[in-house]
Amino acid sequence: MHKTALNLIIQAELFSKWLLGNDLKKGEIVMVAGVADLDYLSALLGTVSIGCICQTVRLFHYLLLRM
C-alpha cells in the first residue's frame, strides 16, 4: 500500500488517541518495538505528538535481547 504524508499523519493521530485512551500522559516513557517501516514511524510520531518520551526498539534488537 502506498502511503502519503496525510495517511501518515492520520495514522499517527489514531495511535496518539489510543495512547491517551490508555491513560498515558506527557512525560511518560513508551517503548515502540517493530520493524522500521511507515507503521513504525506513525507510532513514533503519535507517541511524541502527545509529549511522551519514545524508547525505540527495532525488531532486531528485540530478538537479540530475547536470546
C-alpha positions in Angstrom: 0.0 0.0 0.0 1.3 3.4 -1.0 1.2 5.9 1.9 1.0 9.6 1.6 2.0 12.2 4.2 -1.7 12.7 5.0 -2.1 8.9 5.7 1.0 9.0 8.0 -0.5 11.9 9.9 -3.9 10.3 10.2 -2.4 7.0 11.4 -0.2 8.9 13.9 -3.2 10.7 15.3 -5.1 7.5 15.7 -2.2 6.0 17.6 -1.9 9.1 19.9 -5.6 8.9 20.6 -5.2 5.2 21.5 -2.3 6.1 23.9 -4.4 8.8 25.5 -7.3 6.4 25.8 -5.0 4.1 27.8 -4.2 6.9 30.3 -0.7 7.8 29.1 0.4 11.3 29.9 3.0 13.8 28.9 6.5 12.8 30.0 5.8 9.0 30.3 8.1 6.7 28.5 6.7 4.5 25.8 8.6 1.6 24.2 7.9 1.3 20.5 9.1 -2.0 19.0 8.8 -3.2 15.5 10.3 -3.2 12.0 11.4 0.2 10.8 8.7 1.0 8.3 5.9 3.6 7.9 3.7 2.0 10.6 6.7 2.2 13.0 7.1 5.9 12.0 3.5 6.7 12.6 3.8 5.1 16.1 6.8 7.2 16.8 5.1 10.4 15.6 1.9 9.6 17.5 3.9 9.0 20.7 5.9 12.2 20.7 3.0 14.3 19.5 1.3 13.9 22.9 4.5 14.6 24.8 5.6 11.1 25.7 9.2 10.0 25.6 9.8 7.4 23.0 12.2 4.5 23.6 12.7 2.8 20.3 13.5 -0.9 19.9 13.8 -2.3 16.4 12.8 -5.9 15.9 16.5 -6.9 15.5 17.4 -5.5 18.9 14.4 -7.2 20.5 15.4 -10.6 19.1 18.9 -10.1 20.5 17.5 -9.3 23.9 15.4 -12.5 23.9 18.4 -14.8 23.2 
